Amino acid sequence: MAKNKDENQAADETIKTETNEKIKKSQKEQNPKDKEKSKDKEKKEGGFSLSDWFIGVKSEFKRVTWPSRNEVIKMTVSVIATSALIGVIIIGYDFVLAAAYSAALNFFGV
């Protein structure tokens, strides 16, 4: 009884695998984009085309999700504020280290 179940499960898995492979193969044959891709590969094998590159760039720019004006303003203010804060921290370290260096020189009489 257990052998029959195992054999049936193995047979079912084999059938599923074969069916999935057939479906994938038929989808590849029916998909017109795949044909276009193979044509593109043939073109690319011949060399680089600047016009094709610009066409690709244009299509990529259409897919970009651009931020709204408010988002750009918020991000710009955030970058400026962070840069200013880091600048102040660096200036503070510079003054502290310059004072410590000067004090060390005076202490040792140089």
LINBELQUI-V754926 format. One record per backbone hydrogen bond with DSSP energy under -1.0 kcal/mol. CO is the residue of the C=O (numbers start at 0). NH is the residue of the N-H. If there is no record, write none. Layout:
# LINBELQUI-V754926
co/nh
CO/NH
CO/NH
This chain:
# LINBELQUI-V754926
co/nh
0/4
1/5
2/6
3/7
4/8
5/9
6/10
7/11
8/12
9/13
10/14
11/15
12/16
13/17
14/18
15/19
16/20
17/21
18/22
19/23
20/24
21/25
22/26
23/27
24/28
25/29
26/30
31/35
32/36
33/37
34/38
35/39
36/40
37/41
38/42
39/43
40/44
48/52
49/53
50/54
51/55
52/56
53/57
54/58
55/59
56/60
57/61
67/71
68/72
69/73
70/74
71/75
72/76
73/77
74/78
75/79
76/80
77/81
78/82
79/83
80/84
81/85
82/86
83/87
84/88
85/89
86/90
87/91
88/92
89/93
90/94
91/95
92/96
93/97
94/98
95/99
96/100
97/101
98/102
99/103
100/104
101/105
102/106
103/107
104/109
